Amino acid sequence: MLDLEPATNHVAELIRGVRDDQLHAPTPCADRSLGDLIEHVGGLSLAFTAAAHKTDLEEHPGPTADASQLGANWRTQIPERLAALAKAWRKDGAWDGFTRAGGIDMPGDVAGLVALDEVIVHGWDIAAASGQNFTCPTDLLEATYGFLQTSVTESPHGTPGLFDAPVPVAEDASLADRVIGLTGRNPAWAEAGRPAK
């Protein structure tokens, strides 16, 4: 069992640090603005909180990526959802058995890793797009790296709608850069003038 709170806390800080005039900024995710990604993080937080509780969100739409759906209080609402997500995955049984997220049935431990991966990767996206620094504890990056390595082994050309094929990174690249490279993103995206992934 992993504690997602360090990652969710950092992403909450990143979200609070986004200026209104940055919501239309491009991101490492093609065709998604910064506002779209922030709204997506809010939706996935709800979905994976429900997955940790083994409850169904069928009455709610799945996570979207639509900045027009951001409410006026997004700087407080989405960090609150992220806090609830971390709390839910600390509960007894969250990582056990089976659950459902995004319309897919999966083991609880896999769902927990998917939630962590989503928080870390989109946290990096938000940081890169808004000019903020991204940090994450090594144990969470290692867990995400292992999860992504398995995903790449199963789908070496990427997973449509999730990740592109991996981007090569230097052998001496940081663990964070190696994680990001496995998702098909360029770790130097912000420094390279925000090119498309």
Secondary structure, DSSP 8 states (H G I E B T S, - for coil): ----HHHHHHHHHHHHT--GGGTT-B-SSTT-BHHHHHHHHHHHHHHHHHHHHT---TTS------GGG--TTHHHHHHHHHHHHHHHTTSTTTTSSEEEETTEEEEHHHHHHHHHHHHHHHHHHHHHHHT------HHHHHHHHHHHHHHHHH-TTEETTTEES-----TT--HHHHHHHHTT--TTTTTTTS---
